[in-house]
Amino acid sequence: MSQINNPLHGIKLADIVTELHNTYGWEYLANTIPIRCFSNDPSIKSSLKFLRKTPWARTKVENLYLNMLKKNNSKKQ
């Protein structure tokens, strides 16, 4: 199956979480997506462990990442 139209193709979950954390910080992530791995002693490792097991939360994180990319692209134009 082709992934040509998938904007997340080739991007690792670790890179997504790291970039979101660097851009927004844990507090913003916890307020935007209320999951414990962002609010209680957050770390990239604990977030990845939870997100890999929890498809609904991973989808929310991926959507937030895509929105961040859209905002960044619109600022560049």
Buried (B, 14 or more C-beta within 10 A) or exposed (E): EEEEEEEBEEBEBEEBBBBBBEBBEBEBBBEBBEBEBBBEEBEBEBBBEBBEEBEEBBEBBBEBBEEBBEEEEEEEE
